[in-house]
Amino acid sequence: MIKTNLTVISKFIFLGFTYYSKVEVIVFVLCLLMYLITLLGNIILISITILDSHLHKPMYFFLSNLSFLDICYTSSALTPMLANFVLGKNTISFSGCAIQMYFSLAMGSTECVLLSMMAYDRYVAICNPLRYPVIMNRRVCVQIAAGSWVTGCLTALVETMSVLHQSFCGNSIINHFTCEILAVLKLVCVDTSRVQLIMLLISILLLPMPMLLICISYAFILSNILRISSVDGRSKAFSTCAAHLTVVVLFYGTALSMYLKPLAVDSQEIDKFIALVYAGLIPMLNPIIYSLRNKEVKAAVKKLLIRNPLCAF
């Protein structure tokens, strides 16, 4: 709880989509469907990467990490909103808001780092195929994944603590459907320039820098793919990279439009719908994109269905 001279804030109130009362039910149904599809798709993807020995490769190790991240991210962002709608509530405790903000930031930040590491993995696989098993051995993969998680969790802790230690002066109405950090920061009644500087530095660390690494990796990958004489080899390289690039464009595009947009373009209503995209739509699309664009994943799913025909029903 935060104490001021006159007020003790013990809970926050969500405005959510109250300005769009006619579409609230539609938003709830869409969010519920996105959440269920996200759970199903990512659990299937994690399961086949564990059960199919052909997928015991660095690429699919990182992909299973991404799927687990998406499950946690969507759960932290959408489940409180869905629960509040069912229960007819629009409040959250201060501690609950802090936990929700931290986990949403941690999962999103970790995904920023992990996607850049997945681009590096594709670079090594395509540009140095003979050394790939040596460079990307199991120990290195675990270290890269652990480093991504630690970076995401630590930066999220810094951002969460820097915002929630500010004075709110009794302001407790969040114009959002979740404890999104930018929406909560608008409630602060003191100078926030220091907090905004911290968030800007972390945003630069987690958005433009990983994107630069991804662009460099794919510049080398593209030049190497164009030199592949085999049509099958070129097609396989394009298919594995296209899935990752699609996910990268979707994720970083929405994140950049949210966290590094000019102040003049600030609109809380637009931010809500952007939040729905990166908290619900993108985690739902990730397993679909990887399944449709990756022949090995599709083959593993078919094999699983043939082995367990009851799963098809």
N, C-alpha and C positions, 0 to 999 in steps of 0.2 A: 504493500500500500504506500501511497505517496501522501504526505501530510503537508498542508499549506497552513497559513495563519488561521483560516476560517473553515477549511474544508478537508475532509479525508476521502480520497477516492478509493473505493473498494471494488468497484465494478465499472465496466464500460457498456455503453448502449450502441448497438449497431443500427444504422439507418437502412443498410442493405439496399434493396431495390424498391423502397416504399414510394419513391417518386414515380415508379412504374408499376403501380399496384395491379394493373390489368395483366401484366406479363409475369408477375411474381410466380404464379403456379407453373407457367411454361418454363421459366428459368429453373425452378426446383426440379421439374421432370427431366429437363436436359442435363442438369448437373448430376442427378441421380443416375441417369443412363451413362453419362461419361465416366462416373466413378466406378460403376459396376463393370463396364467394358475395360476400363483401365486395370482394375483388379484381375479380371479374367485373363486379359491379354498378356499382362506382365507376369502373372503367375505361371501361365503356360510357357512363356519364353524362358523363365528361370528354370522350370522343370525340365524342358528338353535339353537345355545346356548342361544340366546335371546328369540326366539319364542317358543321353546319346554320347558315346565315347568319341565320335567323329567331331563333336563340337567342343572337345576339351582343348581349346586353343586360346591364346591370349585375347583375340578379338571377341570371343564369346564370353570369356571371363569378365571383360570390361562391359559387355552388353548386359550380362546378368546383374552387374553392379548398377548399371543405368536403370534397369527394370525395377530393382529394389528401391532405388532413389525415387523413381516416379511413383511407386506405391506409397512410400512415406510422405512424399511431397503433396500428392493429391489428398491423402488422408488428413494431413495437418491443415490443409486449406479448406477442403470442401465438407468433411464430415461434421465439424461444428455448425456450419451453415445449414446443412441438411437436418441435423438434429434440432436446431433452434426452430426451423420451419415446422417440423412435425410436432414439437412440443408447444409451439406458439410463443416462444421466447425470443427476445432480441438482445439479451445481455450476456456478458461474460465477466468472470471475476478478474481482478488485476493480475493475480498469479496465472490464471488460465490464459489471459491475453499475452503475458510474457512468454509462457511456454509455447503458445501457438506461433508467435512472432519468431521466436528463436528457431523452432524446427522448420518453419517455412523458409527462413533465410538460410539455415544450414544446408537444407536439401538443395535449394536453388544454387547456392554458392558452390557446393560440391559438384553439382552437375556442370557448372561453367568450367571447372578445372578438368573434370573427367572427360568431357567432350574434346578438349584440346589434347589430352593424353591418348585418346582413341585415334585422333588424327596422326599423332606421332607413331602409333602402332601401325597404322596403314602405310605410313611413309617407309618404315623399316621393312614391312612385309613385301612391298612392291619394289622399292629401290635397292634393298639389300636382302633378297630372298635367301641366299645361301647362308648368311650370318644371322638371319631372323631368329632361329631357335636358340642361338647363343645369346644374342642381345636381349631378346624378350623372353628370358627364361622365367620359370614360375616365381622365383624369389623377386626378380625385378618387377613382375606384374603385381605381386602383392604389395611391394613397396610403393609403386605408383598409385595403386588404388587407395592404400592407407594414407599416402600423402595428400591425395585429393580430398578424402574425408576429413583429415585433420585440418587442412587449410580452410575448407568450408565451415567446419564447426567453430574454429577459432575466430574467423572473420565475423561470423554470425553472432558470436558471443560479444565481441567488441561493439558491433552495431546495436544490438539489443540493449546492452547495459548503458551505452551512451545516450540512447533515447529515453529509456525508462527512468533514468536518474534525473531527468529534467522536471521542472515544476509545471503542473497542469492547471493550477489555480481553479480547480473545480470543473474544468471542461471534461466531460466524459462521453460525449456523443461522437462516435466514429462514423464518418460518412463513407462506410464501406460495409462489405459483408464478412470481413475477416480482419484480424489485427495486422493489417498490412503496414509496414513501417512508415511509409510516406503519409498514410492517412492518420496514423497515431501522432506523427511529428507535427501535424497541423494543429493539434490540441495544445501544444506547448506554448506557454504565455511569456517565456523569456527569450532572450537572444539565442538563436539556434545556429549561428554561423560556424561555431566550432564543430557541432554535430554534423552539419552539412558538409564541412570540409573532410571529416573522417569518412563519411559515406561516399563522397566523391572519390577519395583516394582508393577506397576499397572497391568501388565500382570500376575504376580504371584498371585496378589489379585483376579483377575477375571478368571484365568484359572485353575491352580493346586488346589487352595483352594476350589472353588466350586466343582471341580471333586472329591476331597477327601470327601466332604460332600455327594456327590452322591454315591460314592463307599460304604461309611459306611451305608447310608440309604438302599441301595440295598442288602448289606450283611445281615442286619436284616430282610429285606423283604423276601429274598430267604429262610432263615432259617425258617421263619414263614410260608411261602407258603408250604414248604415241610411237615409241620405238619398239614396242612388242610386235613381232612379226606374226605370231599365232593369233588367229581370229578368236578362238576359244579363250585364250589367255587374256586377250584384251577385253573381251566381253565380261569375263569373270571379275577382272580388276575394276571395270566400270561399274558393275552391279554392286559390289561390296562398298565402293566409295560413294556411289550415288545415294544409297540409303543413309549413310552417315552425313553427307552434305545436306540432304533434305532436312534431317533432324537439326543440324547446326543452324541452318537458315531460319527455321521456324523458332527455335529457342532463343538465339541471340537477337533475332529481329524484334521479338516482343519484349525481351529484357532491355534492349537498348532504348526502345520507344517509351519504356516506363522509367528507367533510372537515369538515363543520360539525355533526356529531352530538355529543350530550352524552357526556362521558367515561364515565358510568355505563352507557351502552349499548354500550360497546366490546366487540366480539367478532371475533376474527381469522378465525374460520370463516365468519361471515356476510360479512365484508369480501372474502373470496376470491370468493364467488359474486356479490357486487355488482361486483367488478372484472371478472368474466367478462361481466357485462351491459354495462358501459360500454366495455370493451375489445374485445368481440366482437359482441354482439347489436346494440347501437345503430349502430355503423358498417355492419353488414350491413343493417339496416332503413332507414337514411337514403335510399339510392338507390331502394329499393322504395317508400317513402312518397312521395318526390318524383315518381316515375314514375306511381304510381296516382292521385295527387291533382292532377296538373298536365296539362292537356290539351295544352299546347304540347310538353311532353316526350314524351308518348305519340304525338303526331303525328310528331315528329322520329324516334322509334324506328321507327314504321311506315314512314316514308319511307326510312329507312336500310335496312330489311329488304327493301322493294320494289326499291330500287336495287341491293342486293347480296343476292339471294335465298339465296346459299350461307351467309350469316351465320345463317340461321334453323336450320341443321342443325349 
